[in-house]
């Protein structure tokens, strides 16, 4: 019998029975995965195509696929991979904007054992080259508009064969090549011995330090995420989800899509978020669900009233990063009956879900699921940038109200339990995320790199990221990567990169304190950074400093820099702000600072 802690009462509006039903439904949804180890997500699409061929699966203004058409497209890409001589475990890169074809490609390739690396379309130069090198693909499929940046990237290892999707380049066209293959279901002779234990995807995550890491995502995790959220959101054939988040991330590309496809629903795929079009499209497509991140919600709240913003069929919004200060405003203004907030990371072995709807919380672990979510908060030592240890050498658990780093116990790869850490393509990166001898000799825990607080009722709250990383525009920014790009510019001898809070925004805007030989060419610097960094990673503020303070271990001391922020009145050093209108950095004065903080100037 499943029991729930009756002393932890859910917030008003959702009773204990509602909460229990959500958890049980989610558990039931994933129960069949282990019993069918060769049944992958592409197989589920094929099964649904046989019983509801004409039902919509993926919708967009560019192309739309019914379940029958999606299965046919998936089969063509599978046969293309086999015809190219690709074998189980080979890697193919995928760099395309949001569109249904994107899903058809990776579903087709992974179904025959190919591992697909989902490449961030905003990457350029060394960052892009690093991600290619980390995955070592033999082929890369790219939308035609990305072929130039891929050929210019300084890839260190063997260059993969580039396939263009679309015309206008000198490369072979994948969209033309697949047309010669059959759309019929694969016959036994064409299939490969692929199971849920095999790798399916590589999804890039910055973690807390350094350049992006290629996180390994097995077929098991693809299905676990899909069925888990299908159960929590109670998806069905009549549901339609609006998805404008990047398909190269796990939330927009797996959680949002998989949760609908496994139960025969449909997904509206938008190329990118638009506050002007959001509610019009949600209403026009008769969406019942929407996927969000906190910044998306804030953008919508800051936008003018839209006639369709409450005239829709939404029953639930699912996502992460919805802060307490805007939660109820977002829910009430846009007439959203229920919000399902969660915490997860691509490579993490733990997750949290707020099924109760408690504003501001990222969720809690019901007692009957503690064995599936082996989560703990441990005291964090900022000076050593590691969990603190007591006199016995073990880590110190945080009590209610205390802030600590969230860690998850690492266990075996059994499908029916949590705790699996699949790691990265780089073994050293994987080992750096493992914390050993935590509460007893020989145990191993995954470090999330996130600080959290738990209240007396067991609800968790996200506090901040640890390490040399901050989050802006829904993306993690590596301070080390940005600093390397800055010091590669002539005349800049040192750079310290950090995030600063800007009023009425989520995350932290990038700022850099730089030491220069002479006054730098600011327009040239901006162009230099644009060639090497994605837009979200390019610093919004520059502080020209005579020197940068160091710690006793010769690391930049960023605490004071972050405390100072970007207020030109409080800082004696000159401050510059990225001005898109002039294409350079311009001197920030008190009046413009006030406009930025008031929200009249958008970064």
N, C-alpha and C positions, 0 to 999 in steps of 0.2 A: 504494500500500500504506500502511496506517495503522501507524505505529510508536509504541511507548511507551517512555519512558525507563526502561531496565532497572536503572539505578543508584539509582532512587528506589523502594525496595522497599515495597509496601503492608504495613500492620500485619498481624500474625499473624491468621489466620482468613479473610482474603480474599486470594487469590492474584492475581498479575498478570493471568492470563487472565480471572478474574472481573471485575476492574476494567476491562480492555479491552472485554469484552463489554458492560458497562454503558454505556460511552461510545459504542461503535459503535451499540448499540441505540437510544440517545437521538438520535444523529445521523441514523440511518435514519428515526426516527419523524417528524422535522421536515423531511425532505428533500422531501416532496411538496407542501409549502405553496406554494412559489413557482410550481410548475407548474400550480396551480389557483387563480388569483387571485380567483375569484368564489365559491369554496367556503368558506363561513363555518361557525362552530360550529353555528348553527341548522340549516344544511344537513346537517351530519353527524348531528345528532339525527334529522332527517327520514329520512335514509338508513337509519339503524339501526332506526327505527320500521317500515320496510318489511320488514325481514328478521327482526326479533325484537320484534314489537309487544308481546307479553305479558311480556317480560323486565323486571324491576324497574330503574328508572332512579334515582328520588329517593324516599327513604323517610323518614317521620317519624310521630310520634304524631298530628299534626294532619291531614295528608293524605299520600298516596303516589301517585306517578305511574309507570306502566310507560312504556316508550319510546313506545308508541302514544299513551297519554294525554298524555304530555309534549308530543309533537309536535302533538297536537290543541290543547292549551292555548296553545302557542306561536303557532300559526296564528291563533287567536282574537285574541290581543293584537296581532299584526301587522295584522290587518284593522281592529281598533279604531283603531290609529294612523293608518291610511290614511283611515278614515272621519272622523277629527278634522281632516283636512287637513294633518297633519304631513308635512313634507318632509325629504329627506335633509339631515342636519346639524343639524336642530332638536334641542333638548335637553329631556329629561323627567327630573325628579328622582324618586328612589325611596327611600322611607323606611319600611322594614318590618322586623320581627324575622325571625330565621332561620326559613325554612319553604320547602318545594319551590316554592310559588307565586312566591316571590321570583325564582327562577331562570327560571321560565316567563315572567315579565314582561319581564326584560331580554333574554332570548333572542329573544322575539317582536318587541320594539321594535328591537333592533339589527339584526335580519335584514332590515328594510326601511329601514335607513339612519338610524334615530333614535339619537342619542347619549344614553346613560342615565347620570345622575350618581348614584352610590351614596352616600347620605347616612348618616353615622354616627347611629345611633338614640339615642346618649347626649347629643347636642348640644342646647343650649338657648340661648335669648336671642340676644345679639350673635354668639356663635360660630356658631349655626345660621344666622342671617341672613347672616353673612359667606359661608358655604358656598353658600347660595342665590344670593347676588349674584355670586359667582365663576363659577357655572355659567350663570346667566341662563336658567333653564328656562322654557318657556311653560306647561308643565303639571307638577304634582307628584302622584305616586301615593303615598299614605300609609296605613298601617294606621290604623284608626279611632282608636286610642289616642294617635296622634301628631298628630292634626289640631289639637288645642288649642294645642300648643307651636308648631306652624307658623304658626298665625294670630296668635300673640302675638309672634313674632320680628320685630324691627324691620328688615324688609327695605328696602333703600334704593331699589332699582329697581322696575320694574313687578312687581306681585305675580302669580305664576303661578296658573293655575286649579288648584284643589285637588280631587283625586279621592280619596274615602275607600274603603278596602278594608275592608268590614264596616259594620255598622249603628251607629245611635246618634248620628249627626251630621247636620247640615243640608246636607252636601255630597253631590253626585252620587256614586253608588256605582259604582266601576270593576268590582267583581266581578259586579254585576248587568248593567252595560252590555255586557260582553264576551259574555254568554250569547247574545245575538242574532246573533252572527257565526258563520260556518261553521267547522267544524274541519278541513275538507278541505285538502290541500296547496294553496299559492298557485299560481294559474295565471300564465303568463307576463305577462299584462297587468297583474297586481297587483304584480309584482316591480319593484324599483328597481335601477339600476346600481351596486350596492354591491360594493366590492372589499376585499381585505385591507389596502389602503393607507388606507382610510377610518377615521375615528374610530368606536369602539364604545362606550367607557366613559369616565367621569371618576371617578377614585378619589382621595380626599383624603389628602394626606400633609403632615405638618407641616414636613418638611425639617429644617433646623437653626435657623431663625429665624422669628419672626412667626407669624401665623395660618395655619390649614391652607391648602394650595394644591391646586387641582384638577389632578391629573396626567392627561395625555392617554394613553389606552390604545387603540391601533388594533386592528382585527381581526387584523392580522398578529401582534401581541404576544399577543392572546388565544390564538391557535392555537399560537404558539411555546411559551408557557408550558405549555399543555395537553399538547402532543405531547412536549415535552422531558421533563416529569416522568412522563408515561406510559411513555416509554422507560426512564428511570432506575429507576422503580418496577416496570417490567415488568408493567403492568396488563393485565387481560384480562376477558372476560365473567363469569368466575367470581369476580372480586374484588369486595369490598364494603368501602368506606372509611367510617370513623366521623369525622364532622366537627362539632365543637362550637365552632368559631372563627367570628367574625363574618363574615357574607357580604358586608359592605360593605368588607372588606379584601381585598387581592389574594391572600393566602395561603389563607384560608378560603373565599373566594368565587370564586376562579379556579383556583389551583393544585390544590386538593383536589378540586374538582368537575370541572374540565376534564380532568384526567388520567384520570379514570374514564369520563367520557362519551365521549371520542373512541375508546375501545376497547371500548365496550359493557358496562362494569361498572356498579355501582350505588353510590350515596352515601347514607349515613344522616345526615340533617340534624337536629341537636339545637338547640333554641332558644338554649341557653346552656350553658356548662360547669357540671357538677355533680360534685364529687369523690365524693359518695355514690352517684350513679347511673352513673358512668362505666364501671366494669368490668362491672356487671350488663348494661348495654346493649350494650357491645362483644361480650359473650358471647352475649346473647340474639339479636342480629342476625347472628351468625356472621361478624363482620367479620374481614377478613384484613389490613387496613391501617388506620392511624390517623394523623391529622394533629395535630401538637402545636406549642406554643411552650414556651419554657423554664419560664415560670412555672406552666403547667399541670402539667408534670412534677414541679415542686417541691411543688405542692399535693397531688398524688397520693402522693408520698413521705411527706408529713406526715400523711396520712390514716390511720385505723386499717386493719388488715388486712381485705380483702374476700374472700369465698370464691371469687369469679370472677376475682381479679386475675392468676392464672396459668392459669386454666382457660378458655382462649380459643384462637382459630385465627389470631391475629396472626402475620404473617411479617415485617412491617416497620413501623416508625414513621418518618414523614417530617416534618421541621419545622425550626425554627431557635431559637436562644437556649438550647440545652442546654449548661450550663456544665460544666467539667471536674469540679467537686466532686460533681456528682450523676449524671453520665453513666452510669457503671458501676453505681451503685446502682439507678438507674431501669431499666436494661436487665436486670440480674440479678434484682431483686425481682419484676418483672412478666413475666419470661420472654419478652422480646422478642428474636427471633433477630437482627434487624439494625436499625440506626438509620441513616437517611439525613439527615444534617444539611446545611443549605445556608444561603447568605447571598444576599439579594436585597433590592431595594427597588422599590416600585411604579414609580417614574419612572427608576430607574437603568438605565444601558446596559451594566452588567456584573453578573455573578453568580458565585458559587462553589458547588461541590457537593463534599461529603465522601463520595465513593463507597467509600473505603477503610475507613471506620468508625474513624478515628483519634480517640480521645476528646478532646473539647475543641476540636477544629479545625473551622473553617467550610468547609474544603475547600482545594483547590489547583487549579492550571491545568496539565493535562498538556501537554507540549511540542507535541504535534500539534494542540492546540486553542488555542495562543497567539494565532493570528490571529483566532479568534472571540471571545476574551476579552481585549481589549487593556487589561490591568490593570497599574497601577503604584502603588507606595507612595512618597510624597515627604515629606521632612522638613517638619514643621509648626512655625510660629512662633506660640506662644501669645499673645504680646503684640499682634501684628497680626491674630491670628485668621485667618491665611492661610498657604498653603504658603511656606516659606522659599526664597529665591533666592540663588544664588551670585554671584561677581564678574562672571560673564558674563551675568547677568540671567536665567538659566534655573533651573528648579526642580532640587532635589537629590534623587536617588533614595536610598532607604533600603537599606542592606545587610541581610543576614540578621541577625535579632535586633533590628534597629532598629524603632522605632515611628513610623509616619507616616500621613498621610491617604491613603486609597485613592481613586484617580482612574481613570476609564475613557476611553480615546480615542474621540472622537466621529467617526463616519464616516457614509457615505451610507445611505439607507434600503433597501438591498438585503436581501431576505429571507434570503439564504443566509449572511449574516455578522452578527456582533455589532457593537456600537458605536453603535447608533442611539439617540439621545436625543430623545424626542418632546416633552418639555417640559411646560409647564403652560398653562392658558388665559390667564394673564397673561404677556405677552411680557417684561416687566421681571423677573418671577420666574424665567423661563427663562434670561435672560441672566446673572443673578446666580449661577447654578449652573455657568456655563461658565468654565473657566480657560484663558487663551490664552497663546501663546508659551511653552509649558511646557518642551519639550526642543529645539525648533527654531522658527524664525520661521514663524508662520502656523498652527501646529497648535492644536487645541482639544480640551480634556478636560473630562469631567463630574466635578464634585466630589461625592463621596458624603456628605461631612460626618462620616465615620466613621474613627476611628483603628484601625489594625490592626498586627499584627506578623507577619512571615514567618520561619519557622525555616529551617535549612540544607537541609532536605529539600523546601522549597517549600510547606509547609502554612501556611495563614493562620489567625490567631487574632484575634477581635474584642476590642478593648480598651475603647473608649468612644465616645460621641457627642461631636461638636464643636459649640460654639455654645450658644445660649440654649435648649436643648432637653434634656429627660431623658425616660427611659422608665419608666412605671409601669403595672402591671396589663396589660401587653401593648400599651399605647398610648403614642404620643409626646405629651409635654406641652410646650406652648409657654410658657416662663417669661414672655415679654412679655405674652401673653394673660392669664395669671393675675395678673400685676402690675397690668394695666389694670383688671381686675375689683376688685382690692383697693383701689386708689386712688380708685375710684368710690364707695366707701363713706364716708359722712360722718365726718370726724375723722382719716382716714388720709392723711397728706401724702406719704408715700414708701413704696415697697415693693420689696424685692429678693427674687426667687424663684429657688430652686435645688433640686436633688435631693440627698438625703442617704441614705447606705447604712443599711439596717436588716438586722440579722443574720437569716439563714435566709430571705431573700427575694431575688428577682431585680429588677433595675432599681434605681430610686432613688425614695424617697417624697418627695412635694412638701413643701418647707418655705419659709416666707417670713419675712424680717426686715422688720418694719413700724415706721414712725415715726408716732406719733399725737399729736394735740393734747391729748386727754384719754384716759382709759382707755376703750377702745371697748366697745360693746355686743356681746359675743362671740356671744351667741345670735343677735342680729340680723345680725351679720357672716356667720355660718354660713348663715343662710337666704338672705342676699343672694348669697353665692357659689353656693349650690345653684340659684338661679334663672338664673345666668349661665354656669356652667361644668359640663361633664360630671363625673360622680362621680370618675373617675380623676384629673381635673385639680385638684380642690379640695385645698388644702394640708392635709396631715396634722399639720403642726407650725407654730406661730407663735412668733416671737421678737420681743418688744417691745423695740425699741432706741431709744436717744436720737438716734442718727444712723447713717447707713450710709456706710462709707468709699467714696471714689471713686478711680478711676484718673486718670492725667494727661490722659486724653481724655474725662473726665467720664462714665465708665461705672461702674456699681456694681462694686466689687471683691468678687467672690464666692469667691475662693480660700480666704480665711481663714474665711468663713462656712461653707463646705462642710467645711473641716477641723475646725471646732468641732463640727459635727454637731448633735445635739439632746440631749446629755448635760447635765442640769440642774445637776450638780455642777461641771462644768468651765466652765460659762457663767454669768456674773454676771447677764445679762439674764433676765427671767422667760420661761419656755418654757411653751407651752400645746399640748395635744394634742387632736385632734378626737375627741370622745366621742359615738359614735352613740347610746348608751343615753340620754343626757340631752339630746341635740340641741344641744350647744354645745361650745365649746372649754374644757377644764378645765386647771388648773395641773398641770404635769408634775412629779412628785417622783422621787427616786432609786429608790424601790421600784417604781413603775410603769415607769420606764425599764428597770429590770432585767427586769421581766416581758415587756416588749415585745421586748427583745433575746434573751430566752430562748424567745420564740415562744409563750408562754402567753396573751399578749394579741395579737390579730390586728388589723392595720390594714385 
